[in-house]
Amino acid sequence: MSPGPAKILYVEDDPANRRLVRQVLTGAGYVLLEAADGLSGIQVAEQECPDLILMDIMLPDLDGYQVTTRLKSLPELAHTPIIALTAKVVDSARERALIAGCDGYIPKPIDVDLLPYQVSEFLAGKCEEIEGGAEERLALQREYTQALVVQLEEKVRALRKVNVELRHTDELKSKFISLASHELKTPLAVIHGYLTMLLDARDGPDPVADETLDCSLMGIARGVERLKAIVEDMLDVIRIESRTLRVHRGPAVVKEAVWAAVRKLESAFQERSLTIEVGPLDGLPTLQADAKRLKQAFSHLLSNAVKFTPDGGKINIFAQVTQGAQVNHPCCPISSAGDFVEIVFEDTGIGITPEEQERIFDLFYEVRDVRLHFTSKTDFRGGGLGLGLAIARGIVEAHGGCLWVESEGYDVERCSGSRFHVLLPIES
């Protein structure tokens, strides 16, 4: 035992319990060290070498049994008394604590008058023993070992899952760097090209022609607008991921939001000879939603339909009122019996394989090989940052709705198409 007041380490995740024991034991003249979880408890014990350890069993990471077994395996702590101080009062809880290496067991709620005397007894060398014969001890030891193996297996499985997610994140990071370099390089090249034209014309023998000036300024404006859109998409992704995307609710008319998205892509329909049909939307109820964000989500969905529908194809948009209880899709967990507006974006495009029908909503995900990426918002199978569908889903979910896709599969020849469903709640 160290000279001076005895150092007691209390490993407990509940701040109220730590506060109570601190008041009792410091009032009795002890120095109290604290740890809020098992890993921190091991670290503090190794650094401070306390004279006694009070161990809660139900800890958030490693449980008290595992921490005790680990501490008893360290030479400098092998003889340090460890006392289980816990509300775990199931059958054999005391015996399990002793099997794990504890030297004693104090159940909760603690007796504040008795606790200092109990601690002094264990500091003086008191050590409880398991009652029963060798066979009972062996059975308890076997049970404890099996429990450790099961817990180890669960942690290994969890680590494997985390490792897969980390690898996926690393792949997304690499894709993002590659895609961002493509996407940012194109508008920058446009701006640089037109600025060069202006500078060359300025330094030439003749003044800049109005036509050249207008063309150059329009090209620069388009490039800047594209850069602005890329940056805004990135910011929206950050807001969605951090759950800070704000929707400013007000009366929103679905018909107006749909037609605003359609008008935004009118030139693409003409260039690609795509037919766009919008069903009657007049009878739909007015939503309490962010009209600007709805237009943004619909524009991303429509742009996706344009990119994956061959020239001469067809895109349909229609809507209806439906009940949440009637929706039966695994990607839409809504089970409310309330009314919803369902907007469907249907195309005659190349379709989506079943295994990709959920992954396409992942950030930076591209169906095609990133090495074959080429920048375009409207060309057939043109590339982007892979953010549009993720942003569309984030906006819909921020309104309390859901977004999913249905497709018979990927087929470039037959073009079975895809149907994106948007479900938005009708609120009074």
C-alpha positions as CSV (number, residue, x, y, z in Angstrom):
1,M,0.0,0.0,0.0
2,S,1.3,3.5,-0.9
3,P,2.2,5.9,1.9
4,G,-0.3,8.6,2.7
5,P,-4.1,8.3,2.0
6,A,-5.1,5.2,0.1
7,K,-5.9,5.7,-3.6
8,I,-9.2,4.2,-4.7
9,L,-10.1,3.8,-8.4
10,Y,-13.8,3.8,-9.1
11,V,-14.7,2.5,-12.6
12,E,-18.4,3.5,-13.2
13,D,-20.2,5.0,-16.2
14,D,-23.0,6.7,-14.1
15,P,-21.9,10.2,-13.0
16,A,-24.4,10.3,-10.2
17,N,-23.0,7.1,-8.7
18,R,-19.4,8.4,-9.1
19,R,-20.5,11.6,-7.3
20,L,-22.0,9.7,-4.4
21,V,-19.0,7.4,-3.9
22,R,-16.6,10.4,-4.2
23,Q,-18.4,12.2,-1.4
24,V,-18.4,9.2,0.9
25,L,-14.8,8.1,0.4
26,T,-13.1,11.5,0.2
27,G,-15.0,12.3,3.4
28,A,-13.5,9.2,4.9
29,G,-10.0,10.4,4.0
30,Y,-9.4,8.4,0.8
31,V,-8.1,9.8,-2.5
32,L,-10.6,8.9,-5.3
33,L,-9.6,8.3,-8.9
34,E,-12.4,7.9,-11.5
35,A,-12.9,6.3,-14.9
36,A,-16.2,6.3,-16.9
37,D,-15.6,3.1,-19.0
38,G,-13.5,-0.1,-19.0
39,L,-10.7,1.1,-21.3
40,S,-10.2,4.3,-19.4
41,G,-10.2,2.2,-16.2
42,I,-7.4,0.1,-17.5
43,Q,-5.4,3.1,-18.5
44,V,-5.9,4.9,-15.2
45,A,-5.0,1.8,-13.2
46,E,-1.8,1.3,-15.2
47,Q,-0.8,4.9,-14.7
48,E,-1.7,5.4,-11.1
49,C,-1.4,1.9,-9.5
50,P,-4.2,2.4,-7.0
51,D,-4.4,0.6,-3.7
52,L,-7.9,-0.7,-4.4
53,I,-10.3,-0.7,-7.4
54,L,-14.1,-0.5,-7.2
55,M,-15.5,-2.0,-10.4
56,D,-18.9,-1.6,-11.8
57,I,-20.0,-4.7,-13.9
58,M,-22.3,-3.1,-16.5
59,L,-19.9,-0.8,-18.4
60,P,-20.5,0.5,-22.0
61,D,-17.4,-1.0,-23.7
62,L,-15.6,-3.8,-21.9
63,D,-17.7,-5.1,-19.0
64,G,-16.4,-5.2,-15.4
65,Y,-15.6,-8.9,-15.7
66,Q,-13.4,-8.4,-18.7
67,V,-11.7,-5.4,-17.2
68,T,-11.0,-7.3,-14.0
69,T,-9.5,-10.2,-15.9
70,R,-7.3,-7.8,-17.8
71,L,-6.1,-5.9,-14.7
72,K,-5.3,-9.1,-12.9
73,S,-3.1,-10.2,-15.8
74,L,-0.8,-7.2,-15.3
75,P,2.1,-7.9,-12.9
76,E,1.9,-4.5,-11.2
77,L,-1.8,-4.9,-10.5
78,A,-2.0,-8.7,-9.9
79,H,-2.3,-8.3,-6.1
80,T,-4.4,-5.1,-6.2
81,P,-7.8,-5.9,-4.6
82,I,-10.7,-5.4,-7.0
83,I,-14.2,-5.1,-5.6
84,A,-17.3,-5.5,-7.7
85,L,-19.6,-2.6,-6.8
86,T,-22.7,-3.2,-8.9
87,A,-26.5,-3.4,-9.1
88,K,-26.1,-6.7,-11.1
89,V,-27.9,-8.9,-8.6
90,V,-28.9,-11.9,-10.9
91,D,-28.2,-15.4,-9.7
92,S,-24.5,-16.2,-9.4
93,A,-23.5,-12.6,-10.0
94,R,-21.2,-12.7,-7.0
95,E,-19.6,-16.0,-8.0
96,R,-19.1,-14.7,-11.6
97,A,-17.3,-11.6,-10.2
98,L,-15.0,-13.7,-8.1
99,I,-14.3,-16.1,-11.0
100,A,-13.3,-13.1,-13.1
101,G,-10.8,-12.1,-10.5
102,C,-12.6,-9.8,-8.1
103,D,-11.7,-10.1,-4.4
104,G,-15.1,-9.0,-3.1
105,Y,-18.6,-8.1,-4.0
106,I,-20.6,-5.1,-2.7
107,P,-24.2,-4.8,-4.1
108,K,-25.9,-1.5,-5.0
109,P,-27.5,0.6,-3.7
110,I,-24.5,1.1,-1.4
111,D,-24.8,1.8,2.3
112,V,-23.1,5.1,2.7
113,D,-22.3,4.5,6.4
114,L,-21.0,1.0,5.8
115,L,-18.9,1.6,2.6
116,P,-15.8,3.2,4.2
117,Y,-15.5,0.2,6.6
118,Q,-16.0,-2.3,3.8
119,V,-13.2,-0.6,1.8
120,S,-10.9,-0.6,4.8
121,E,-11.5,-4.3,5.3
122,F,-10.5,-5.1,1.7
123,L,-7.5,-2.8,2.0
124,A,-6.5,-4.8,5.1
125,G,-6.5,-8.0,3.1
126,K,-10.0,-9.4,3.2
127,C,-10.7,-11.6,0.3
128,E,-14.0,-13.4,-0.4
129,E,-14.1,-16.9,-1.7
130,I,-16.5,-18.9,-3.9
131,E,-18.7,-21.2,-1.9
132,G,-19.1,-24.8,-3.1
133,G,-16.9,-27.6,-4.3
134,A,-14.3,-27.9,-7.1
135,E,-16.9,-29.1,-9.6
136,E,-19.1,-26.0,-9.1
137,R,-16.0,-23.7,-9.4
138,L,-15.0,-25.5,-12.6
139,A,-18.5,-25.1,-14.0
140,L,-18.5,-21.4,-13.3
141,Q,-15.0,-21.0,-14.8
142,R,-16.2,-22.8,-17.9
143,E,-19.3,-20.6,-18.2
144,Y,-17.2,-17.5,-17.8
145,T,-14.7,-18.6,-20.4
146,Q,-17.5,-19.4,-22.8
147,A,-19.0,-16.0,-22.2
148,L,-15.7,-14.3,-23.0
149,V,-15.4,-16.3,-26.2
150,V,-18.9,-15.2,-27.3
151,Q,-18.2,-11.6,-26.4
152,L,-14.9,-11.8,-28.3
153,E,-16.7,-13.2,-31.4
154,E,-19.3,-10.4,-31.3
155,K,-16.6,-7.7,-31.1
156,V,-14.7,-9.4,-34.0
157,R,-17.8,-9.3,-36.1
158,A,-18.4,-5.7,-35.2
159,L,-14.8,-4.8,-36.1
160,R,-15.2,-6.6,-39.4
161,K,-18.3,-4.6,-40.2
162,V,-16.6,-1.4,-39.3
163,N,-13.6,-2.4,-41.4
164,V,-15.9,-2.9,-44.4
165,E,-17.5,0.5,-43.8
166,L,-14.0,2.1,-43.6
167,R,-12.9,0.5,-46.8
168,H,-16.1,1.7,-48.5
169,T,-15.5,5.2,-47.2
170,D,-11.9,5.1,-48.5
171,E,-13.2,4.0,-51.9
172,L,-15.7,6.9,-51.9
173,K,-12.9,9.3,-51.0
174,S,-10.8,8.1,-53.9
175,K,-13.8,8.3,-56.2
176,F,-14.6,11.8,-55.0
177,I,-11.1,13.0,-55.7
178,S,-11.2,11.6,-59.2
179,L,-14.7,12.9,-59.9
180,A,-14.0,16.3,-58.4
181,S,-10.9,16.7,-60.6
182,H,-13.0,16.1,-63.7
183,E,-16.0,18.2,-62.7
184,L,-14.0,21.2,-61.6
185,K,-11.5,21.0,-64.4
186,T,-14.2,21.4,-67.1
187,P,-15.7,24.8,-66.1
188,L,-12.3,26.1,-65.2
189,A,-11.1,25.2,-68.7
190,V,-14.1,27.0,-70.2
191,I,-13.5,30.2,-68.1
192,H,-9.8,30.1,-69.0
193,G,-10.4,29.7,-72.7
194,Y,-12.9,32.6,-73.0
195,L,-10.7,34.9,-70.9
196,T,-7.7,34.0,-73.2
197,M,-9.9,35.0,-76.2
198,L,-10.8,38.3,-74.6
199,L,-7.1,39.1,-73.7
200,D,-6.0,38.1,-77.2
201,A,-8.7,40.3,-78.8
202,R,-7.8,43.2,-76.5
203,D,-4.1,43.1,-77.5
204,G,-4.9,42.7,-81.3
205,P,-4.8,45.4,-83.9
206,D,-8.7,45.7,-83.9
207,P,-10.9,46.4,-81.0
208,V,-12.9,43.6,-79.5
209,A,-16.0,42.8,-81.6
210,D,-19.3,42.9,-79.7
211,E,-20.1,39.4,-80.9
212,T,-16.8,38.0,-79.5
213,L,-17.3,39.9,-76.3
214,D,-20.8,38.6,-75.8
215,C,-19.8,35.1,-76.6
216,S,-16.9,35.2,-74.2
217,L,-18.9,36.7,-71.3
218,M,-21.7,34.2,-71.7
219,G,-19.1,31.3,-71.7
220,I,-17.5,32.7,-68.6
221,A,-20.9,33.1,-66.9
222,R,-21.8,29.5,-67.7
223,G,-18.5,28.2,-66.3
224,V,-19.0,30.3,-63.1
225,E,-22.5,29.0,-62.8
226,R,-21.4,25.4,-63.1
227,L,-18.7,26.0,-60.4
228,K,-21.3,27.5,-58.1
229,A,-23.6,24.6,-58.6
230,I,-20.8,22.1,-57.8
231,V,-19.9,24.0,-54.6
232,E,-23.6,24.2,-53.6
233,D,-24.0,20.5,-54.1
234,M,-21.0,19.8,-51.9
235,L,-22.4,22.1,-49.2
236,D,-25.8,20.4,-49.3
237,V,-24.1,17.0,-48.9
238,I,-22.4,18.3,-45.8
239,R,-25.7,19.6,-44.4
240,I,-27.5,16.3,-45.2
241,E,-24.7,14.2,-43.6
242,S,-24.6,16.4,-40.5
243,R,-28.4,16.6,-40.3
244,T,-28.4,20.4,-40.5
245,L,-30.2,20.7,-43.8
246,R,-32.9,23.3,-43.2
247,V,-36.3,23.3,-45.0
248,H,-38.3,26.5,-44.9
249,R,-41.9,25.2,-44.9
250,G,-44.7,27.1,-46.5
251,P,-47.4,26.4,-49.0
252,A,-45.8,24.5,-51.8
253,V,-47.6,23.4,-55.0
254,V,-46.3,20.2,-56.5
255,K,-47.3,21.2,-60.0
256,E,-45.2,24.4,-59.8
257,A,-42.1,22.6,-58.5
258,V,-42.4,19.8,-61.1
259,W,-42.8,22.3,-64.0
260,A,-39.9,24.4,-62.7
261,A,-37.7,21.4,-62.9
262,V,-38.9,20.5,-66.4
263,R,-38.3,24.1,-67.7
264,K,-34.8,23.9,-66.3
265,L,-34.0,21.0,-68.7
266,E,-36.1,22.0,-71.7
267,S,-33.0,22.5,-73.9
268,A,-31.7,19.0,-73.1
269,F,-35.0,17.5,-74.1
270,Q,-34.8,19.2,-77.5
271,E,-31.1,18.4,-78.1
272,R,-31.6,14.7,-77.2
273,S,-35.0,14.4,-78.9
274,L,-36.5,13.2,-75.6
275,T,-40.3,13.3,-75.0
276,I,-41.4,14.6,-71.7
277,E,-45.0,14.0,-70.5
278,V,-46.3,15.5,-67.3
279,G,-49.6,14.0,-66.0
280,P,-52.4,16.2,-64.6
281,L,-51.2,17.7,-61.3
282,D,-54.0,20.2,-60.7
283,G,-56.0,18.2,-58.2
284,L,-53.1,17.6,-55.7
285,P,-53.3,19.1,-52.3
286,T,-50.9,21.9,-51.3
287,L,-48.0,20.7,-49.2
288,Q,-46.4,22.4,-46.2
289,A,-42.9,22.2,-47.7
290,D,-39.9,24.1,-49.0
291,A,-40.8,24.8,-52.6
292,K,-37.2,25.7,-53.6
293,R,-35.9,22.4,-52.1
294,L,-38.6,20.4,-53.8
295,K,-37.7,22.0,-57.1
296,Q,-34.0,21.1,-56.4
297,A,-34.9,17.4,-55.6
298,F,-37.1,17.1,-58.7
299,S,-34.4,18.7,-60.9
300,H,-31.9,16.1,-59.7
301,L,-34.3,13.2,-60.4
302,L,-35.2,14.6,-63.8
303,S,-31.5,15.2,-64.7
304,N,-30.8,11.6,-63.7
305,A,-33.6,10.4,-66.0
306,V,-32.2,12.4,-68.9
307,K,-28.7,11.1,-68.5
308,F,-29.7,7.5,-68.5
309,T,-32.4,7.6,-71.2
310,P,-31.1,7.1,-74.8
311,D,-31.8,9.8,-77.4
312,G,-35.4,9.6,-78.6
313,G,-36.6,8.1,-75.3
314,K,-39.5,9.2,-73.1
315,I,-39.9,10.5,-69.6
316,N,-43.2,10.5,-67.7
317,I,-44.0,12.4,-64.5
318,F,-47.2,11.7,-62.7
319,A,-48.6,12.0,-59.2
320,Q,-51.4,10.8,-56.9
321,V,-52.5,10.9,-53.3
322,T,-51.8,7.7,-51.4
323,Q,-51.9,6.4,-47.8
324,G,-48.7,5.6,-46.0
325,A,-50.2,2.3,-44.8
326,Q,-50.5,1.2,-48.4
327,V,-46.8,1.7,-49.2
328,N,-45.0,-1.6,-49.2
329,H,-41.3,-1.1,-50.0
330,P,-38.3,-2.0,-47.9
331,C,-36.6,1.3,-48.6
332,C,-39.6,3.3,-47.4
333,P,-40.2,2.7,-43.6
334,I,-43.2,4.9,-43.5
335,S,-46.1,3.1,-41.8
336,S,-48.4,6.1,-41.0
337,A,-52.0,5.9,-42.0
338,G,-51.8,9.6,-43.0
339,D,-52.1,10.8,-46.6
340,F,-49.1,11.4,-48.8
341,V,-48.5,12.8,-52.3
342,E,-46.6,10.3,-54.4
343,I,-44.7,11.7,-57.4
344,V,-43.3,9.2,-59.9
345,F,-40.5,9.9,-62.4
346,E,-40.6,7.2,-65.0
347,D,-38.2,6.8,-67.9
348,T,-37.4,4.5,-70.8
349,G,-33.7,4.4,-69.9
350,I,-31.2,1.6,-69.5
351,G,-32.5,0.6,-66.1
352,I,-30.7,-0.4,-62.8
353,T,-29.5,-3.8,-61.6
354,P,-31.2,-5.0,-58.4
355,E,-28.0,-4.8,-56.3
356,E,-27.5,-1.1,-57.4
357,Q,-31.0,0.1,-56.7
358,E,-30.1,1.3,-53.2
359,R,-26.4,2.0,-53.8
360,I,-27.2,4.7,-56.4
361,F,-28.3,6.9,-53.5
362,D,-24.8,6.7,-51.9
363,L,-22.6,9.7,-52.0
364,F,-20.2,9.8,-55.0
365,Y,-21.6,6.6,-56.4
366,E,-21.4,6.2,-60.2
367,V,-22.8,3.2,-62.0
368,R,-20.0,3.3,-64.6
369,D,-16.3,3.0,-64.1
370,V,-14.9,6.2,-62.7
371,R,-12.0,5.9,-65.2
372,L,-14.5,6.3,-68.0
373,H,-16.1,9.4,-66.5
374,F,-16.8,12.4,-68.7
375,T,-18.5,15.5,-67.5
376,S,-22.0,16.3,-68.6
377,K,-25.3,17.1,-67.0
378,T,-27.5,16.0,-69.9
379,D,-25.5,13.8,-72.3
380,F,-26.5,10.2,-72.5
381,R,-24.6,8.4,-69.6
382,G,-22.8,11.6,-68.8
383,G,-21.0,11.9,-65.5
384,G,-21.3,14.1,-62.5
385,L,-20.1,14.1,-58.9
386,G,-22.5,11.3,-57.9
387,L,-24.3,13.6,-55.5
388,G,-27.7,14.3,-57.2
389,L,-29.6,11.3,-56.0
390,A,-28.1,11.5,-52.5
391,I,-29.2,15.2,-52.3
392,A,-32.6,14.4,-53.6
393,R,-33.2,11.7,-51.0
394,G,-31.8,13.9,-48.3
395,I,-34.3,16.7,-49.2
396,V,-37.2,14.3,-49.3
397,E,-36.3,12.7,-46.0
398,A,-35.9,16.2,-44.4
399,H,-39.6,16.7,-45.3
400,G,-40.5,13.4,-43.5
401,G,-40.9,11.5,-46.8
402,C,-39.0,8.9,-48.6
403,L,-37.5,8.2,-52.0
404,W,-36.8,4.9,-53.7
405,V,-36.4,3.4,-57.2
406,E,-37.9,0.4,-59.0
407,S,-36.4,-1.2,-62.1
408,E,-36.6,-4.5,-63.9
409,G,-32.8,-4.4,-64.3
410,Y,-30.0,-3.1,-66.5
411,D,-30.5,-3.6,-70.2
412,V,-28.9,-1.2,-72.8
413,E,-30.7,-2.9,-75.7
414,R,-34.2,-3.4,-74.3
415,C,-34.2,-0.2,-72.1
416,S,-36.7,-1.4,-69.5
417,G,-36.4,1.9,-67.7
418,S,-36.7,3.0,-64.0
419,R,-39.3,4.5,-61.8
420,F,-38.3,6.9,-59.0
421,H,-41.0,7.3,-56.3
422,V,-41.1,10.4,-54.1
423,L,-43.5,10.2,-51.1
424,L,-44.2,13.5,-49.3
425,P,-46.5,13.9,-46.3
426,I,-49.6,16.1,-46.6
427,E,-49.6,18.3,-43.5
428,S,-52.4,20.6,-42.3
